[in-house]
Amino acid sequence: MPDPNLRGRGLMPYKPLGLSILAFLVCGCAQQAGQESPGANLVTYTEDREVCIDRNAHRNAYFGDLHIHTAYSYDARPLGTTTTPADAYRFARGEAIPIPPYAEDGSVLMTQQLERPLDFAAVTD
């Protein structure tokens, strides 16, 4: 059976806590007229420079690959991969590299090349 002394109290014990939190929020958000917001002058420029050609106020997107396997990898070698980490980075820079399958004598049958170089790459053998 519920305690009759607690009847009707509900959220009353939390009312002072709620009012205190509300008061702190209102005081914390208040800003005096003419007062700069914190962080408004975090950067101090010591010289005037011309804006970069590729400047983008929303920042630039960079494209790359952070999971490249080469012949040193146990899971890529059985598939006929013969490229080395140096080959992988040459590929990332936009150079053509040989890809399997190879001819019976080991000569290159096909190559692969990116349309544009990657901005970053990491070999993860």
N, C-alpha and C positions, 0 to 999 in steps of 0.2 A: 504494500500500500504506500502511496506517495506520502511524504511528510507534509502535514497540514501547515507547518510553519513556512514552507517554501512556496506555498500556493500564491500565484499572482506576481511573483518576483520576476520571472522570465529573464529578460535581458537587462534588467535594471543594474546589476553589478557591473556591466560592461559600458554603461552610459558615460561615466567619467573618463574611462579610457578612450572611448570613441571621440569625445569632445576634445581631449588633450591632443590626440593625433590630428584632428581637424585644425586645431589652433596652430600646431607646429607647421602643418602644410601651408596654411594661409600666410603665416609669418615668413616662412622660408621662401615662398614664391614672390613675396612683395619685393619690388625694386624701386628705389628712390628715383625721382626724376633727375635726369642728367647723369646718372650713374651707369658706367659701361658694364656690359655683361662680362662675367669672368671668361677669360680666354679670347677676348676681342683682339688683344695685341700680343698674341703668343709669338708671332713671327716678326722679327725686326730685320728689315732689308737694309743692307749697307751700301748697296749700289743699285742703279737703274739698269735693267737689262732688257733686251729685246725678247719678246715672247717666243717660245720655241715653236717651230713650224708645225709639229704634230701635237701641240698642246690641246688637251681635252679637259674641260672643267669636270667632267664626270669620270675621268681617268680612262686609260686605254685598256683594252682587253688583249691579253697575250695568249698565244696558243702554243702548246707543246705536248710532250709525251713524257710521263714520269714512270713508265713501266715498259722498258724495252729489253727484250731478250736477245742474246747473241749465241754463238756456238759454244760459249762457256757455260750456258745454262743447261741443266739436266733435262728440263722439259722441252727445250727447243731443238736440241741436237738430234733426237730421234726423228724429227720431222724434216731433216735434211738441211737445217740452217748451218751455214758456213761463215756467216759474217762475224767479224770481230767487233769489239767495242769501238775501235777506230772507224770501222766501216759504218757503224750505227751513227756516230757523230757526223761523219761525212754526209750520210743520208739526211740527217736533221738539218745540215747546212744547205741542202738542196742538190747535192750531187746524186747521180744515178749509181745504184749498187746492184749486184747480181742477186737474183732470187731463185729458189728451187722451182721446178726440177732442172737438173743439169744434164748435159749430154753424157753418154756412157764414158767418154774420155775425160769428163770433168769440165768440159768447156761450158761457157755461159750460154744459155738459150734465151733467157729473159732478164730484163733489168726493171727496176722500179725507181721512180723519181717523184718527189713531191712537187706540186704546182708552185708552192712558195716555201721558203725555209721556215723551220719552226723557230719560235722565240726562245725556247728552252727545251732541254731533253735530259733524261737520266737513264743510264743503263742499269738494270736491276737484276743482274744474274745472281 
